[in-house]
Amino acid sequence: ALLMYYRQIRVHNYQWWWTTFAAGASSGIYIFLLSMSWLLFKSESHISGGTMILYTFWFAFTSLGVGLMTGFAGVASVVWFNKSLYSFIMHTQQTL
């Protein structure tokens, strides 16, 4: 998330919220794709349709929750980094 923030600020694009959220939330997408690959390639072939639908919705819900949590953590870490960097710069300018 910090690398996405740096990339956005470097090109003077100050709408970095969604890119840092997406960088953090990508772990939820990874979990969902990993669970679907297990369902398609590693599970036994005698799984019923209801079980498959229930499995898909359960992991979609879980992956959404993980994505929201890690996306929030990514944005919060960038906000904390931005605040500490700004306070450090202001503190060094006041001492000069």
C-alpha positions in Angstrom: 0.0 0.0 0.0 2.9 2.4 0.7 4.4 1.7 -2.7 1.0 2.5 -4.4 0.8 5.7 -2.3 4.3 6.7 -3.3 3.5 6.0 -7.0 0.3 8.1 -6.8 2.0 11.0 -5.0 5.0 11.0 -7.4 2.7 11.7 -10.4 0.8 14.4 -8.4 -2.3 12.3 -8.2 -3.6 13.0 -4.7 -6.6 10.6 -4.9 -4.6 7.7 -3.5 -7.3 6.3 -1.2 -8.7 3.7 -3.6 -5.4 2.5 -4.9 -4.1 1.8 -1.4 -7.4 0.2 -0.5 -7.2 -2.0 -3.5 -3.6 -3.0 -2.7 -4.7 -4.1 0.7 -7.9 -5.7 -0.3 -6.2 -7.8 -3.0 -5.6 -10.5 -0.3 -9.3 -11.1 -0.2 -9.4 -11.6 -4.0 -6.5 -14.0 -3.6 -8.3 -16.0 -0.9 -11.4 -16.3 -3.0 -9.5 -17.4 -6.1 -7.5 -19.9 -4.0 -10.7 -21.4 -2.6 -12.4 -21.6 -6.0 -9.3 -23.3 -7.5 -9.5 -25.9 -4.7 -13.2 -26.4 -5.4 -12.6 -26.9 -9.1 -9.3 -28.9 -9.1 -8.8 -30.6 -5.7 -12.2 -31.5 -4.4 -13.8 -34.8 -4.9 -16.1 -35.2 -7.9 -19.2 -36.2 -5.9 -20.0 -32.8 -4.3 -23.6 -31.9 -4.8 -24.7 -28.6 -6.4 -26.1 -27.2 -3.1 -22.9 -27.9 -1.3 -21.0 -26.2 -4.2 -23.2 -23.1 -4.0 -23.0 -22.9 -0.3 -19.2 -23.3 -0.4 -19.0 -20.5 -3.1 -21.2 -18.1 -1.1 -19.4 -18.8 2.2 -16.0 -18.1 0.8 -17.2 -15.1 -1.2 -18.5 -13.7 2.1 -15.3 -14.6 4.0 -13.1 -13.2 1.2 -15.1 -9.9 1.2 -14.6 -9.6 5.0 -10.9 -10.3 4.7 -10.6 -7.8 1.8 -12.4 -5.1 3.7 -10.2 -5.6 6.8 -6.9 -5.7 4.9 -8.0 -2.8 2.7 -8.8 -0.7 5.8 -5.4 -1.7 7.3 -3.7 -0.6 4.1 -5.4 2.8 4.1 -4.9 3.3 7.8 -1.2 2.5 7.5 -0.8 5.0 4.7 -2.6 7.7 6.7 -0.4 7.0 9.7 2.7 7.1 7.5 1.6 10.4 5.8 0.8 12.0 9.2 4.1 11.0 10.7 6.1 12.1 7.6 4.3 15.4 7.5 4.9 16.0 11.3 8.6 15.1 10.8 9.0 17.5 8.0 7.3 20.3 9.9 9.4 19.6 13.0 12.6 19.8 11.0 11.6 23.0 9.3 10.7 24.6 12.7 14.2 23.8 14.1 16.0 25.4 11.1 
